[in-house]
Amino acid sequence: MTDNHASGGAGRVIRVLIVDDHPIVRHGLARMIEQHEDLCVCCEADNAADALELIESDSPDVAVVDLSLKHSNGLDLIKDAHLRKGDLPILVLSMRDESVYAERALRAGARGYITKDEATANVIEGIRKVLAGEIYLSRKMVGKVLRNIVPGSTPAAHATARLTVREMEVLERIGAGLTTAEIAAALQLSAKTIETYRERIKQKLGLAGASELLRYAIEWVHSR
């Protein structure tokens, strides 16, 4: 692993920060990146706090970030990193559904989104694109984003766009059949807090009761 800092011109080495809570994923991604002479992995983290420290101390040129991190949320990390160092290109690499999370990641400050099943083929291209100041998304997702911003077009954004990241996580788990207690355990929150999220979701989506919420959540999960 080289320590050369990106300095522009010939021999420029691009320093990559990897943020993922799975060591085997970080290792595989680092090996893939370092097969390219102009790229090196300068640092790694499995949580948001460590990642923010590394952004300050190691000055990476680009960050590859998962949305599911240890004791933290990747979207919150992207927002914080964007506030601290707005010129840092961030490429999201996640198992989460691009059609649901890509626009959220872009709004938080990321410049690209790749699902992990596409990573082998696309991650290097994605890194180079975001470094060049471009937005990197799948062709399908580019079309959706354009439909959402072109005047007079039919909005493609789902009603769930009104939900916060945490509310989305709760809705996903409701749709997967988890009970309030199981959701609380999975998200390391109290059952009372989950009930509060359930009420907020119902209010934002205009759902009358628990059965409507459950039906909506199941249909939403299976439609993605």
C-alpha positions in Angstrom: 0.0 0.0 0.0 1.7 3.2 -1.1 1.8 6.4 0.9 2.2 8.7 -2.1 -0.2 11.7 -1.7 -2.2 12.9 -4.7 -0.4 16.0 -6.0 -1.5 16.4 -9.6 0.5 15.9 -12.7 2.4 12.8 -13.8 2.6 10.0 -11.3 -0.4 11.2 -9.4 -1.7 8.6 -6.9 -5.3 8.9 -5.9 -5.9 8.1 -2.2 -9.0 6.2 -1.4 -10.8 5.9 1.9 -13.0 2.7 2.3 -15.8 2.8 4.9 -17.6 -0.5 5.3 -18.4 -2.6 8.5 -17.3 -5.9 6.9 -13.6 -6.5 6.9 -13.8 -9.0 4.1 -15.5 -6.5 1.9 -12.9 -3.8 2.7 -10.1 -6.3 1.9 -11.6 -7.4 -1.4 -12.3 -3.8 -2.4 -8.8 -2.7 -1.5 -7.3 -5.5 -3.6 -9.4 -4.5 -6.5 -8.5 -0.8 -6.2 -4.8 -1.4 -5.8 -4.6 -3.4 -9.0 -4.5 0.1 -10.6 -1.2 1.9 -10.4 -2.8 5.4 -10.0 -5.0 4.3 -7.1 -4.2 3.3 -3.5 -6.2 2.7 -0.3 -4.8 5.2 2.2 -7.2 4.3 5.1 -10.2 2.2 6.2 -13.0 2.5 8.7 -16.0 0.5 9.9 -18.0 3.4 11.5 -18.8 7.0 10.9 -16.8 8.5 13.8 -13.5 6.9 12.7 -14.2 7.8 9.1 -14.7 11.5 9.9 -11.4 11.4 11.8 -9.6 9.8 8.9 -11.0 12.4 6.5 -9.5 15.1 8.6 -6.1 13.4 9.3 -5.4 11.5 6.1 -7.0 13.8 3.5 -8.2 11.1 1.1 -9.1 12.1 -2.5 -12.2 10.0 -2.6 -14.3 7.9 -0.2 -16.2 4.7 -1.0 -18.9 4.4 1.7 -21.5 1.7 2.6 -24.8 2.9 4.0 -24.9 0.2 6.7 -22.1 0.9 9.2 -21.2 -0.3 12.7 -23.2 1.8 15.3 -23.9 4.4 12.6 -25.6 5.3 9.4 -23.9 5.9 6.1 -26.2 8.7 5.0 -25.5 10.6 8.2 -21.7 10.1 7.6 -22.1 11.5 4.1 -24.0 14.6 5.4 -21.3 15.2 8.1 -18.4 14.6 5.6 -20.0 17.0 3.1 -20.3 19.7 5.8 -16.7 19.3 6.9 -15.1 18.7 3.5 -17.6 19.5 0.7 -15.1 18.9 -2.0 -14.5 15.2 -1.1 -16.1 13.0 -3.7 -18.1 10.2 -2.1 -19.2 7.0 -4.0 -21.8 4.9 -2.2 -21.3 1.1 -2.4 -24.3 -0.6 -0.8 -26.6 -3.6 -0.8 -29.5 -1.3 -0.4 -32.0 -0.8 -3.2 -30.6 1.9 -5.6 -34.2 3.0 -6.5 -34.9 3.8 -2.9 -31.6 5.2 -1.6 -29.6 6.7 -4.5 -31.5 10.0 -4.5 -31.2 10.2 -0.8 -27.5 9.6 -1.0 -27.1 12.3 -3.6 -29.1 14.8 -1.6 -26.9 14.0 1.4 -23.8 14.9 -0.6 -22.6 11.7 -2.4 -21.7 11.9 -6.1 -22.4 8.3 -7.1 -24.2 5.1 -6.1 -23.3 1.5 -6.9 -25.0 -1.7 -5.6 -22.6 -4.3 -4.3 -23.7 -6.9 -6.9 -22.4 -4.5 -9.6 -19.2 -3.5 -7.7 -16.7 -5.8 -9.5 -17.6 -4.3 -12.9 -18.2 -0.7 -12.0 -16.5 0.5 -8.8 -13.3 1.6 -10.5 -15.2 3.5 -13.2 -17.4 5.0 -10.5 -14.4 6.2 -8.5 -12.9 7.8 -11.6 -16.2 9.5 -12.6 -16.9 11.1 -9.2 -13.3 12.2 -9.0 -13.8 14.0 -12.4 -16.8 15.8 -10.9 -19.4 13.7 -12.6 -22.4 11.9 -11.1 -22.2 8.1 -11.3 -25.5 6.1 -11.3 -26.9 3.1 -13.2 -28.6 4.0 -16.5 -32.0 3.1 -15.0 -31.4 5.4 -12.0 -30.2 8.3 -14.2 -33.5 8.1 -16.1 -35.5 8.2 -12.8 -33.6 11.2 -11.5 -34.1 13.1 -14.7 -37.8 12.3 -14.7 -38.0 13.8 -11.2 -36.3 17.1 -12.2 -37.7 17.8 -15.7 -40.6 20.3 -15.5 -43.9 18.8 -16.6 -42.7 15.2 -16.2 -44.6 12.7 -14.0 -42.9 12.6 -10.6 -41.3 9.2 -10.1 -40.5 9.6 -6.5 -42.4 7.3 -4.2 -44.4 8.6 -1.3 -41.7 7.2 0.9 -39.5 10.1 -0.1 -41.1 12.0 2.7 -39.7 9.6 5.3 -36.4 10.0 7.1 -33.7 7.4 6.9 -34.6 5.9 10.2 -38.3 5.8 9.3 -37.4 4.0 6.1 -35.4 1.4 8.1 -38.5 0.9 10.3 -40.8 0.6 7.3 -38.5 -2.0 5.7 -38.6 -4.1 8.7 -42.3 -3.9 9.2 -42.7 -5.0 5.6 -40.3 -7.9 6.3 -42.7 -9.1 9.1 -40.7 -8.1 12.1 -42.5 -7.2 15.3 -41.9 -3.9 17.2 -39.7 -5.7 19.7 -37.6 -7.3 16.9 -37.3 -4.0 15.1 -36.2 -2.3 18.3 -33.5 -5.0 18.9 -32.3 -4.8 15.3 -31.9 -1.0 15.4 -30.8 -0.9 19.0 -33.6 1.4 20.0 -36.4 1.1 22.6 -39.8 -0.4 21.7 -41.4 3.0 22.6 -39.1 4.8 20.1 -40.2 2.3 17.4 -43.8 3.0 18.2 -43.1 6.7 17.7 -41.6 6.0 14.3 -44.6 3.9 13.4 -46.9 6.8 14.2 -44.8 9.2 12.2 -44.8 6.9 9.2 -48.6 6.5 9.3 -49.1 10.2 9.5 -46.7 11.0 6.6 -48.2 8.3 4.4 -51.8 9.0 5.3 -52.4 5.5 6.7 -55.3 5.0 9.1 -54.0 2.2 11.4 -51.6 -0.6 12.1 -53.2 -3.0 9.5 -53.0 -0.4 6.8 -49.4 0.3 7.7 -48.5 -3.4 7.6 -50.2 -3.9 4.2 -48.5 -0.8 2.8 -45.1 -1.9 4.1 -45.4 -5.4 2.7 -46.5 -4.2 -0.7 -43.7 -1.6 -0.8 -41.0 -4.1 0.1 -42.2 -6.6 -2.5 -42.5 -3.9 -5.2 -38.8 -3.0 -5.1 
